Every structure is written in C-alpha cells, then in structure tokens.
C-alpha cells in the first residue's frame, strides 16, 4: 500500500503504464490468497511487489535530494524485507498435501473386541462429570485425579506423582446493581480480585482504548469486540485436510483469543487505581458468552472484574456515559491448595526410547478437559500389546493456572522439567522419539447463526491436529482413515503459536501429534457441563485413532520418524 501511494503521488514520473497494471494484479492476487488460502497467490503477489519496488529504486526521479534519499531508502528497506519474508515463507511454510513417499508408514489393525466401548467411555464421562467443574486445585479436580489414579492402580500400574502448592482463587458470589436494578452477569473474570461483603459502590466510567486513567478510583466499563474473523494465517499453518476439501470456521477459538488479546490488561487498571472493571461483549450472542471462564492465563491483580453480554451491557454503557453509580460485588476465596500431575508407564522392549502420551486433568466442563478419559481407554488397550518402546502417559495439572504452571509454554512443560528421566535422553534417561496429545474429545460444532442464536451446525467440531513433521502428518492421516466421523485439518506450529498441551513437546523437538479441537463453548462453565454438545461415538472413534497412531509410532524407528520441526513463520496457509 505504501508503494501504491507513491505510484499515485509520482505518477508523472512513472513512464511505464504496465507498472500500474502490476500493482492492480498484485492487489487481485492478494485478495485471491485471502479468499482461497492458496499460498502461491501470496508468493506471486510478493514477487510483483519486489518488481515494483526495484523499479522505483532505480527509475524514480525527484528534484528534492533529501526526498529522493528518503524515498529510495524506504523502497530499499521494503525490497530487503520482502526478499527476507519471501525466503522465510518458502523455506519454513512448506505444506504436505499428500503422503510422504520416502517413509513407509506401517499398517496397524486394532482388535475391536479389546477396545473400550463408547458406552463404557460414557460411563467414565459420567463419573468425571459428577465431580463438577475441575478448575486447577479445586475439590472437583482433586477428586477426579484421585479417581484416575485408583483406576490405574487397579490395572497394576505404578503411579508417579508431582505435587504442587499455589494460591488458589475461587469465585463464590457476584452481582451488579445499577439504578436499583440487578444486572445479569455472564461470568466473572478469573483471578481478577474480590470486594468486601458490602460490595463496591462507585461511579461507572466508560473508557476506550484501555485508557484506564479516566476511571481512577471508580469502576471502568470496557466494550470488547469479539474477533469473529480471526487472522488464521498469522497463527496457523495448514498442512493437509481429510476428507479432502475440509474447511474450518474462521471463528473457531474466537472467545479465547479475544479475551486473551483484549481483556488481559487488569494490571494496567490496577496501576491506574481503578477499583473494578466491567467488560461487555460485543459481536457474540448472549448464550455463547454465558459462563465463559475467560481469560484463564492472567496473574491475580486484586481488581474485581466481571463480564456482561451485549444486550445487558448496552444499558450499562449508557449509565457509564452519564457517570451514574453502580454496585459491584464479587466475593471470592484465596487459599493455598495442593494439586498434582502424575504419570504411569507401560514398559517396552526398548527401555531407552519412549513415546509420551499426555493431556491435562483440569477443566470447566465435559469437553474441557476429557482427554484423561480418552487416555484411560488408550491404556486399557495398550497395556496388553507388549510395545517396543516404553509408553509414558502424563496426566498434567495447571492448564487453567498457566501463570503458575506454564514453564516454557503450557502446563506439560512443568511436568517435563520435573521428569526429564522419561524423555530428554541424557545419561541413563529415556529418549522420547514421539508424542501424542489428546484434548477436547467428542466435541460437536455450535455457532452463532445469522439470527444471532447459538445453535448446533450438525457438524463435528473441526479436528485441528498439530503434526510435528511430515512423517507425523502422514501417520495421523493413516490413523484416521476408515472413520465415519472425521473433519481433520493438520497444522504446523506457526509464529510461536501451537494451541494446547502438545506445544511443550513440540518445543522440545519431540515429533508430536496433538489433537486439539477448539469449539466455541470450550471454556463454558454451565450446570450441564456442556454435555448437550458431546458425542460419545465421536470420542470413541477419536480414541481409536489415537491408539492406532501410538501403535504405528511404536513400530517405527526414531530415524524413520525423524526430528521435530521448528515453527514456521510469516504467513501460513
């Protein structure tokens, strides 16, 4: 666009009209890329920009020497950056739309009679749900972890624990009263803060651009526009799809990303002496935002904050613009609690190599997180297989308290730091040659429709699956074949983004398969724990694919699996 502005400004000096045609073509190609997501569109567009830049560096004539130096210097910089960006993109963003022909992927056939049935898995889901919400360090999570350990001990497996203590924050009661009317609260802001029993009776002040200084000593009212069309190419790099032509929704993960990007600024509010914050969703239905436990990645700040839906928030914004008072009450407990991660192993013939299978045990509903239930099914099947490599199943805590447990990325990184003996290959330690991560199993797709109603689409949720290199990509494509329910898009870690608990394995250069669907209700805390959006048959098929992938990897050598890739950069596919 900078180049286009200069073309228009110095049009008299642009003697060749074909340069303007090149610019129009570049814009068309750029639009084509964002419309069809075909990477060559972008490469050709950049090449056109390079031609235009080089042309003006050489040909443009400006009478003012200083301006000439400035313009040509700017174009030289743009030219260099474009060359660098194109090179990085070509080298790092290679896609895999077909199976790797150089590595033969073993064939594995499962014994269906030994697989746990969907009815049995559903019974385990019911047990988990009876513990209620399982936020990190909560009584529900503790009871769930203890139950998991008892199940594994009953199988004769030895449980290895890592216990942790941290200062837990739990909301107990919240309310908002404005103009003598009680305003429904969509959800509280986790680890924000708390008020006294008398509440916080202060003037409401509507602020924009996070200018919290205007609300010093008062309650700030902030509108948060939900990013429904996410810049997927900046955070994802698509490798392949199955079935062919599978597409994702641009809004997948919108609530989580919007909250993290636009509402993770309570520390700034505290620095400005703001006494409380009311965040108001815009661009998402009332039902969709109800009960969202967001954001869950921030430090405790001591500033009580809540969320309102768009409809209820309109009146609050009007009240704030009139500087009316509101009474915010948020009661919460803060106490030191103990939580734990643990792992079990299925010893293999090769005691020097391992395959890590992991998930987390904390979550707010039946989908987030039921990976541990899936792992339980995997263990029941695999413990009778006499694997070649040692299988390590890590049940990790801390995903919903990442400021304490994230280590280098996600909660699994803390577990890895505390258990190098099963993965880092140093000295007598086992070397992890692959990893498999299971999260958010059995999730169906629900979206806001054109009428603003949060409804099922009839599809299963897109099965985003991170694959750590081309071989792992091919392993997963083979593992999912034959299923009646599948909607898979494989991804490569991109621009330092890899969502879910597979990221620590990826960062450690362990080739990984990380199944992490991202439904819109993923962090919704509700009385029914979102079970109306769960499909037991889908979960059963996903678990079978995870078992198959693990067995395929167990048959392969470390050399044939290869090394884990680095992140790709620039613009993904």
C-alpha positions as CSV (number, residue, x, y, z in Angstrom):
1,X,0.0,0.0,0.0
2,X,3.0,2.3,0.7
3,X,4.2,1.6,-2.8
4,X,0.8,2.3,-4.3
5,X,0.6,5.7,-2.6
6,X,4.0,6.7,-4.0
7,X,2.9,5.5,-7.5
8,X,-0.1,7.7,-7.3
9,X,1.9,10.7,-6.0
10,X,4.7,10.4,-8.5
11,X,2.5,9.2,-11.4
12,X,4.1,11.7,-13.8
13,X,7.5,10.1,-13.2
14,X,6.1,6.6,-13.8
15,X,6.6,6.4,-17.5
16,X,5.6,2.8,-18.0
17,X,1.9,2.1,-17.5
18,X,2.5,-1.6,-17.1
19,X,3.7,-0.8,-13.5
20,X,0.2,0.3,-12.6
21,X,-1.1,-2.9,-14.1
22,X,1.4,-4.9,-12.0
23,X,0.1,-3.1,-8.9
24,X,-3.5,-4.0,-9.8
25,X,-2.5,-7.6,-10.4
26,X,-0.7,-7.7,-7.1
27,X,-3.9,-6.5,-5.3
28,X,-6.0,-9.1,-7.1
29,X,-3.6,-11.8,-6.2
30,X,-3.5,-10.7,-2.6
31,X,-7.3,-10.8,-2.5
32,X,-7.3,-14.2,-4.1
33,X,-5.0,-15.5,-1.4
34,X,-7.2,-14.4,1.5
35,X,-10.2,-15.7,-0.4
36,X,-8.9,-19.2,-1.4
37,X,-5.9,-19.6,1.0
38,X,-3.7,-20.9,-1.8
39,X,-0.1,-19.9,-0.8
40,X,1.2,-19.4,-4.4
41,X,-1.1,-16.5,-4.7
42,X,0.9,-14.8,-1.9
43,X,4.3,-15.7,-3.3
44,X,3.4,-14.3,-6.8
45,X,2.0,-11.2,-5.2
46,X,5.2,-10.6,-3.2
47,X,7.2,-11.1,-6.4
48,X,5.2,-8.4,-8.1
49,X,5.8,-6.1,-5.1
50,X,9.5,-6.8,-5.5
51,X,9.5,-5.8,-9.1
52,X,7.6,-2.6,-8.3
53,X,10.0,-1.7,-5.5
54,X,13.1,-2.4,-7.6
55,X,11.7,-0.3,-10.4
56,X,11.2,2.7,-8.3
57,X,14.5,2.4,-6.5
58,X,16.2,2.6,-9.9
59,X,13.9,4.8,-12.0
60,X,12.1,7.3,-9.8
61,X,13.4,10.9,-10.2
62,X,12.6,13.6,-7.6
63,X,14.1,17.1,-7.7
64,X,14.5,17.4,-3.9
65,X,17.7,15.4,-3.0
66,X,16.6,14.8,0.6
67,X,13.2,13.4,-0.5
68,X,15.0,11.3,-3.1
69,X,17.2,9.8,-0.5
70,X,14.2,9.1,1.8
71,X,12.0,7.5,-0.8
72,X,14.7,5.4,-2.3
73,X,15.9,4.4,1.1
74,X,12.4,3.4,2.1
75,X,12.0,1.3,-1.1
76,X,15.4,-0.3,-0.5
77,X,14.2,-1.3,3.0
78,X,10.9,-2.6,1.7
79,X,12.7,-4.6,-1.0
80,X,15.0,-6.2,1.5
81,X,12.2,-7.0,3.9
82,X,10.1,-8.5,1.1
83,X,13.0,-10.7,0.0
84,X,13.6,-11.9,3.5
85,X,9.9,-12.5,4.2
86,X,9.5,-14.5,1.0
87,X,12.6,-16.6,1.7
88,X,11.4,-17.4,5.2
89,X,8.0,-18.2,3.9
90,X,9.2,-20.6,1.2
91,X,11.7,-22.3,3.5
92,X,9.5,-22.7,6.5
93,X,6.0,-22.9,5.3
94,X,6.2,-26.0,3.1
95,X,2.8,-27.8,3.0
96,X,2.1,-31.5,2.9
97,X,-1.0,-32.3,0.9
98,X,-0.1,-35.9,0.1
99,X,1.6,-38.8,1.9
100,X,5.4,-38.8,2.2
101,X,6.7,-41.2,-0.4
102,X,10.1,-41.6,1.3
103,X,8.9,-43.1,4.6
104,X,6.7,-46.2,4.7
105,X,4.1,-45.9,7.3
106,X,3.3,-49.3,9.0
107,X,-0.2,-50.6,8.8
108,X,-1.9,-51.3,12.2
109,X,-5.2,-53.1,12.7
110,X,-7.0,-52.8,16.0
111,X,-8.6,-55.7,17.8
112,X,-12.1,-54.2,18.2
113,X,-13.1,-56.7,20.9
114,X,-10.3,-55.2,23.1
115,X,-11.3,-51.6,22.5
116,X,-13.3,-49.9,25.2
117,X,-16.9,-49.3,24.0
118,X,-18.5,-45.9,23.7
119,X,-20.9,-46.9,26.5
120,X,-18.0,-47.7,28.8
121,X,-16.4,-44.3,28.0
122,X,-19.7,-42.6,28.5
123,X,-19.8,-44.2,32.0
124,X,-16.4,-42.8,32.8
125,X,-17.5,-39.4,31.5
126,X,-20.5,-39.5,33.9
127,X,-18.1,-40.3,36.8
128,X,-15.9,-37.3,35.8
129,X,-18.9,-35.0,35.5
130,X,-20.1,-36.0,38.9
131,X,-17.0,-34.2,40.3
132,X,-18.3,-31.0,38.7
133,X,-16.1,-28.2,37.4
134,X,-12.4,-29.2,37.8
135,X,-10.6,-25.9,37.9
136,X,-6.9,-26.2,38.9
137,X,-6.6,-27.0,42.6
138,X,-10.4,-27.3,43.1
139,X,-12.1,-30.1,45.0
140,X,-13.5,-31.4,41.8
141,X,-10.1,-31.7,40.1
142,X,-8.6,-33.3,43.2
143,X,-11.4,-35.9,43.3
144,X,-11.1,-36.6,39.6
145,X,-7.3,-37.1,39.8
146,X,-7.7,-39.4,42.8
147,X,-10.2,-41.5,40.8
148,X,-8.0,-41.7,37.8
149,X,-5.1,-42.9,40.0
150,X,-7.2,-45.5,41.6
151,X,-8.3,-46.8,38.1
152,X,-4.7,-47.1,37.0
153,X,-3.5,-48.8,40.2
154,X,-6.3,-51.3,39.8
155,X,-4.7,-52.2,36.5
156,X,-1.4,-52.9,38.3
157,X,0.3,-49.8,37.1
158,X,2.7,-47.7,39.3
159,X,1.7,-44.1,39.7
160,X,4.5,-41.4,39.8
161,X,3.3,-38.1,41.3
162,X,4.5,-34.5,41.3
163,X,2.7,-32.3,43.9
164,X,2.5,-28.6,43.8
165,X,1.1,-25.8,46.0
166,X,-0.2,-22.5,44.8
167,X,-2.5,-19.7,45.9
168,X,-5.9,-20.6,44.5
169,X,-8.7,-18.0,43.7
170,X,-12.3,-19.2,43.6
171,X,-15.4,-17.1,43.0
172,X,-18.3,-17.6,45.4
173,X,-20.8,-14.9,44.6
174,X,-21.1,-12.0,42.2
175,X,-23.7,-9.3,41.5
176,X,-24.2,-6.0,39.8
177,X,-26.8,-3.4,40.7
178,X,-27.3,-0.2,38.6
179,X,-30.3,2.2,39.0
180,X,-31.7,-0.2,41.7
181,X,-31.9,-3.0,39.1
182,X,-30.0,-6.3,39.3
183,X,-28.0,-6.8,36.1
184,X,-27.4,-10.5,35.0
185,X,-23.7,-11.3,35.0
186,X,-22.5,-13.5,32.1
187,X,-19.4,-14.7,34.0
188,X,-16.7,-13.5,36.4
189,X,-13.1,-12.7,35.3
190,X,-10.9,-15.5,36.8
191,X,-8.3,-14.4,39.3
192,X,-9.3,-10.8,38.9
193,X,-10.0,-9.8,42.5
194,X,-12.7,-9.5,45.1
195,X,-14.8,-7.0,47.0
196,X,-15.9,-6.8,50.6
197,X,-19.3,-8.2,51.6
198,X,-20.7,-4.7,51.2
199,X,-19.6,-4.6,47.6
200,X,-18.1,-1.7,45.6
201,X,-20.4,1.3,45.2
202,X,-18.7,3.6,42.7
203,X,-19.2,5.8,39.7
204,X,-19.2,4.0,36.4
205,X,-16.9,5.4,33.7
206,X,-16.9,4.3,30.1
207,X,-13.4,4.1,28.6
208,X,-11.9,3.4,25.2
209,X,-8.5,2.2,24.1
210,X,-7.7,0.9,27.5
211,X,-7.4,4.5,28.9
212,X,-8.0,3.3,32.5
213,X,-6.6,6.6,33.9
214,X,-10.1,8.2,33.3
215,X,-11.6,5.7,35.7
216,X,-9.1,6.2,38.6
217,X,-10.9,5.5,41.9
218,X,-14.0,4.3,40.0
219,X,-15.4,1.3,38.1
220,X,-14.3,1.2,34.4
221,X,-16.8,-0.1,31.8
222,X,-15.0,-1.5,28.7
223,X,-16.5,-2.8,25.5
224,X,-14.8,-5.9,24.0
225,X,-15.4,-6.5,20.3
226,X,-15.3,-10.2,19.6
227,X,-12.9,-11.2,16.8
228,X,-15.2,-13.4,14.7
229,X,-12.9,-13.5,11.7
230,X,-9.6,-14.3,13.1
231,X,-6.3,-13.8,11.2
232,X,-5.8,-17.5,10.9
233,X,-2.8,-17.2,8.5
234,X,-0.8,-15.4,11.3
235,X,-1.4,-18.1,13.9
236,X,-2.0,-21.3,11.9
237,X,-0.2,-23.0,9.0
238,X,-2.4,-25.7,7.5
239,X,-0.6,-28.8,6.2
240,X,-3.4,-31.1,5.0
241,X,-7.1,-31.9,5.2
242,X,-9.2,-35.1,5.5
243,X,-11.6,-35.6,3.9
244,X,-10.2,-33.5,1.0
245,X,-11.7,-30.0,1.0
246,X,-12.4,-29.9,4.7
247,X,-12.6,-26.3,5.9
248,X,-12.7,-24.7,9.3
249,X,-14.8,-21.9,10.6
250,X,-12.9,-18.6,10.8
251,X,-14.4,-18.0,14.3
252,X,-13.0,-21.2,16.0
253,X,-11.4,-20.1,19.2
254,X,-12.6,-16.6,18.9
255,X,-13.7,-16.1,22.5
256,X,-10.5,-17.4,23.9
257,X,-8.3,-15.3,21.6
258,X,-10.4,-12.2,22.0
259,X,-10.3,-12.4,25.8
260,X,-6.6,-13.0,25.8
261,X,-5.8,-10.2,23.4
262,X,-8.3,-7.5,24.5
263,X,-9.1,-8.2,28.2
264,X,-5.8,-9.3,29.7
265,X,-5.0,-5.8,30.9
266,X,-6.2,-5.7,34.6
267,X,-2.7,-4.9,35.7
268,X,-2.9,-1.7,33.8
269,X,-6.3,-1.0,35.5
270,X,-4.7,-1.6,38.9
271,X,-1.8,0.7,38.1
272,X,-4.4,3.4,37.3
273,X,-6.1,2.9,40.7
274,X,-9.2,1.6,39.0
275,X,-11.4,-0.1,41.7
276,X,-13.3,-2.5,39.5
277,X,-13.9,-3.4,35.8
278,X,-17.0,-4.4,33.8
279,X,-16.2,-6.0,30.5
280,X,-19.0,-6.1,27.9
281,X,-19.0,-8.5,25.0
282,X,-19.9,-7.2,21.5
283,X,-20.3,-9.4,18.5
284,X,-21.3,-12.7,20.3
285,X,-24.7,-14.0,21.3
286,X,-25.8,-13.9,24.9
287,X,-25.9,-17.7,25.1
288,X,-22.4,-18.1,23.6
289,X,-20.7,-15.8,26.2
290,X,-22.7,-17.1,29.2
291,X,-20.4,-18.8,31.7
292,X,-17.2,-18.3,29.8
293,X,-14.2,-18.8,32.1
294,X,-12.1,-16.1,30.4
295,X,-9.3,-15.2,30.3
296,X,-7.6,-18.0,32.2
297,X,-4.0,-17.0,31.5
298,X,-3.6,-13.9,33.7
299,X,-2.0,-13.2,37.0
300,X,-4.0,-12.3,40.1
301,X,-4.3,-8.5,40.2
302,X,-6.7,-7.7,43.1
303,X,-9.1,-5.7,40.8
304,X,-12.6,-7.4,40.7
305,X,-13.9,-7.8,37.2
306,X,-16.9,-9.3,35.6
307,X,-18.4,-9.9,32.1
308,X,-21.8,-8.8,30.7
309,X,-23.4,-9.9,27.4
310,X,-24.0,-7.3,24.7
311,X,-27.7,-6.8,25.4
312,X,-27.4,-6.1,29.1
313,X,-24.2,-4.2,28.5
314,X,-25.8,-1.5,26.4
315,X,-27.7,0.0,29.3
316,X,-24.6,-0.2,31.5
317,X,-22.6,1.7,28.8
318,X,-25.3,4.4,28.8
319,X,-25.2,4.6,32.6
320,X,-21.4,4.9,32.5
321,X,-21.6,7.7,29.9
322,X,-23.9,9.5,32.3
323,X,-21.4,8.8,35.2
324,X,-24.1,7.0,37.2
325,X,-23.2,4.8,40.1
326,X,-23.1,1.0,40.2
327,X,-22.7,-1.5,43.0
328,X,-20.3,-4.4,42.0
329,X,-20.0,-7.3,44.4
330,X,-17.5,-10.2,43.8
331,X,-16.8,-12.5,46.7
332,X,-14.0,-15.0,46.3
333,X,-11.7,-17.1,48.4
334,X,-7.9,-17.2,48.2
335,X,-6.1,-20.0,49.9
336,X,-3.1,-22.2,49.4
337,X,-4.1,-25.6,47.8
338,X,-2.3,-28.7,46.6
339,X,-2.6,-30.1,43.1
340,X,-0.7,-32.8,41.3
341,X,0.4,-34.2,38.0
342,X,1.2,-37.8,37.6
343,X,2.3,-40.4,35.1
344,X,2.3,-44.1,34.5
345,X,4.3,-46.2,32.1
346,X,3.8,-49.3,30.0
347,X,7.3,-50.8,29.8
348,X,8.5,-51.6,26.3
349,X,11.2,-53.9,24.9
350,X,13.3,-50.9,24.3
351,X,13.8,-49.3,27.7
352,X,15.9,-46.4,26.2
353,X,13.1,-44.9,24.0
354,X,9.7,-43.6,24.9
355,X,6.5,-42.3,23.4
356,X,4.8,-39.6,25.5
357,X,1.0,-39.5,25.6
358,X,-0.3,-36.5,27.5
359,X,-3.3,-34.3,28.4
360,X,-4.4,-32.2,31.4
361,X,-6.9,-33.1,34.1
362,X,-8.3,-29.6,34.9
363,X,-11.2,-28.0,33.1
364,X,-14.6,-26.4,33.4
365,X,-16.9,-28.8,31.5
366,X,-17.2,-32.2,30.0
367,X,-15.2,-31.3,26.9
368,X,-12.5,-29.2,28.6
369,X,-10.9,-31.5,29.7
370,X,-11.8,-35.1,28.9
371,X,-8.5,-36.1,27.4
372,X,-7.7,-38.0,30.5
373,X,-10.8,-40.2,29.9
374,X,-9.5,-40.9,26.4
375,X,-6.1,-41.8,27.8
376,X,-7.7,-44.2,30.3
377,X,-9.2,-46.0,27.3
378,X,-5.8,-46.0,25.5
379,X,-4.1,-47.5,28.5
380,X,-6.7,-50.3,28.8
381,X,-6.0,-51.3,25.3
382,X,-2.2,-50.7,25.0
383,X,-1.2,-52.4,28.3
384,X,-1.8,-55.8,26.7
385,X,0.1,-55.0,23.5
386,X,3.7,-55.5,24.7
387,X,5.0,-52.4,23.0
388,X,8.5,-52.0,21.5
389,X,9.0,-48.6,23.2
390,X,8.1,-47.5,26.7
391,X,4.8,-45.7,26.7
392,X,4.6,-42.8,29.2
393,X,1.1,-41.4,30.0
394,X,1.3,-38.0,31.6
395,X,-1.8,-36.6,33.3
396,X,-0.9,-32.9,33.9
397,X,-2.3,-30.2,36.1
398,X,-2.1,-26.5,35.7
399,X,-3.6,-25.8,32.3
400,X,-6.1,-23.5,33.9
401,X,-3.5,-21.7,36.0
402,X,-0.8,-21.2,33.4
403,X,0.9,-18.2,35.1
404,X,2.0,-20.7,37.8
405,X,2.5,-23.9,35.7
406,X,3.3,-22.9,32.2
407,X,7.1,-23.3,32.5
408,X,8.3,-22.6,28.9
409,X,4.9,-22.7,27.3
410,X,2.0,-24.9,28.6
411,X,1.5,-26.9,31.8
412,X,3.1,-30.0,30.3
413,X,6.4,-28.1,30.3
414,X,6.4,-28.0,34.1
415,X,5.8,-31.8,34.2
416,X,8.7,-32.2,31.7
417,X,11.0,-30.1,33.8
418,X,10.3,-32.3,36.8
419,X,10.5,-35.6,34.9
420,X,13.5,-35.5,32.5
421,X,14.1,-39.2,33.1
422,X,11.3,-40.2,30.7
423,X,12.1,-38.0,27.7
424,X,15.3,-36.0,27.5
425,X,17.7,-38.8,26.6
426,X,20.5,-37.5,28.8
427,X,22.7,-40.1,30.5
428,X,20.5,-43.1,31.5
429,X,17.3,-41.2,30.8
430,X,14.9,-42.4,28.1
431,X,14.7,-40.5,24.9
432,X,11.2,-39.5,23.7
433,X,11.1,-40.2,20.0
434,X,7.4,-39.1,19.6
435,X,4.4,-37.7,21.4
436,X,0.6,-37.9,21.2
437,X,-1.7,-35.4,22.9
438,X,-5.4,-35.9,23.4
439,X,-7.7,-32.9,24.1
440,X,-11.4,-31.9,23.8
441,X,-12.7,-35.2,22.6
442,X,-16.2,-35.8,21.2
443,X,-17.0,-32.1,20.6
444,X,-19.7,-31.1,18.2
445,X,-19.8,-27.7,16.4
446,X,-22.0,-24.9,17.7
447,X,-22.0,-21.5,16.2
448,X,-23.9,-18.2,16.3
449,X,-26.2,-18.3,13.3
450,X,-27.3,-15.3,11.1
451,X,-30.1,-14.6,13.6
452,X,-27.5,-14.3,16.5
453,X,-28.6,-17.7,18.0
454,X,-26.1,-20.1,19.4
455,X,-27.1,-23.4,17.7
456,X,-25.6,-26.7,16.6
457,X,-24.4,-26.7,12.9
458,X,-24.9,-30.5,12.6
459,X,-21.2,-31.0,12.0
460,X,-18.5,-32.3,14.3
461,X,-16.0,-29.7,15.6
462,X,-13.0,-29.3,13.3
463,X,-10.3,-31.7,14.4
464,X,-7.3,-29.4,14.4
465,X,-4.3,-31.7,14.8
466,X,-0.7,-30.4,15.1
467,X,1.8,-32.7,13.4
468,X,5.5,-32.2,14.3
469,X,6.9,-33.1,10.9
470,X,5.8,-34.6,7.6
471,X,6.1,-38.2,8.8
472,X,3.9,-37.4,11.8
473,X,1.4,-35.8,9.4
474,X,1.3,-39.0,7.4
475,X,0.9,-41.2,10.5
476,X,-2.1,-39.2,11.6
477,X,-3.7,-39.3,8.1
478,X,-3.3,-43.1,8.1
479,X,-4.7,-43.4,11.7
480,X,-7.9,-41.5,10.9
481,X,-8.8,-43.4,7.7
482,X,-11.9,-45.6,7.9
483,X,-13.7,-43.5,10.4
484,X,-17.3,-42.5,9.8
485,X,-16.8,-39.2,11.7
486,X,-13.8,-37.1,10.8
487,X,-13.2,-33.4,9.9
488,X,-9.4,-33.1,10.1
489,X,-7.1,-30.2,9.4
490,X,-3.5,-30.8,10.3
491,X,-1.4,-27.9,11.4
492,X,2.2,-26.9,11.9
493,X,3.3,-24.7,14.9
494,X,3.4,-21.2,13.4
495,X,4.7,-17.8,14.5
496,X,5.3,-19.3,18.0
497,X,1.7,-20.4,18.3
498,X,0.7,-24.0,19.0
499,X,-2.5,-24.3,20.9
500,X,-2.8,-27.0,23.6
501,X,-0.6,-29.2,25.6
502,X,1.3,-30.6,22.6
503,X,3.3,-27.3,22.5
504,X,5.8,-28.3,25.2
505,X,6.6,-31.5,23.3
506,X,6.9,-29.5,20.0
507,X,9.2,-27.0,21.7
508,X,11.4,-29.9,22.9
509,X,11.7,-31.0,19.3
510,X,9.8,-34.2,20.0
511,X,7.7,-35.1,16.9
512,X,4.1,-34.8,18.1
513,X,0.6,-35.5,17.1
514,X,-1.6,-33.0,19.0
515,X,-5.4,-33.4,18.7
516,X,-6.9,-30.1,19.9
517,X,-10.4,-29.2,18.5
518,X,-11.4,-25.7,19.6
519,X,-15.2,-25.4,20.0
520,X,-16.7,-22.0,20.9
521,X,-18.0,-23.4,24.2
522,X,-14.6,-24.9,25.2
523,X,-14.3,-22.7,28.4
524,X,-18.0,-22.5,29.2
525,X,-18.9,-23.4,32.8
526,X,-22.5,-24.5,32.9
527,X,-24.8,-26.7,35.1
528,X,-24.9,-29.5,32.5
529,X,-21.1,-29.1,31.8
530,X,-22.0,-28.8,28.0
531,X,-22.9,-32.4,27.7
532,X,-25.6,-31.5,25.1
533,X,-22.7,-30.7,22.8
534,X,-20.8,-34.0,23.4
535,X,-20.9,-37.0,21.0
536,X,-19.8,-40.3,22.6
537,X,-19.4,-42.1,19.2
538,X,-17.1,-39.4,18.0
539,X,-15.0,-39.6,21.1
540,X,-14.8,-43.4,20.7
541,X,-13.6,-43.0,17.1
542,X,-11.0,-40.3,18.1
543,X,-9.6,-42.6,20.8
544,X,-9.3,-45.4,18.3
545,X,-7.3,-43.1,16.0
546,X,-5.1,-42.1,18.9
547,X,-4.4,-45.7,19.8
548,X,-3.7,-46.5,16.2
549,X,-1.3,-43.6,15.8
550,X,0.6,-44.7,19.0
551,X,0.9,-48.3,17.7
552,X,2.1,-47.0,14.3
553,X,4.8,-44.9,16.0
554,X,5.7,-47.8,18.3
555,X,6.5,-49.9,15.1
556,X,8.7,-47.2,13.6
557,X,12.4,-46.4,14.4
558,X,13.4,-43.0,15.7
559,X,15.3,-42.4,12.4
560,X,12.2,-43.1,10.3
561,X,10.1,-40.8,12.4
562,X,12.6,-38.1,12.1
563,X,13.2,-34.9,14.1
564,X,10.6,-32.4,15.2
565,X,10.3,-29.3,13.0
566,X,10.7,-25.7,14.1
567,X,7.9,-23.2,13.9
568,X,7.1,-21.8,10.5
569,X,6.9,-18.0,10.2
570,X,5.4,-15.2,8.2
571,X,2.0,-16.0,6.7
572,X,0.7,-19.6,6.9
573,X,-1.6,-21.4,4.6
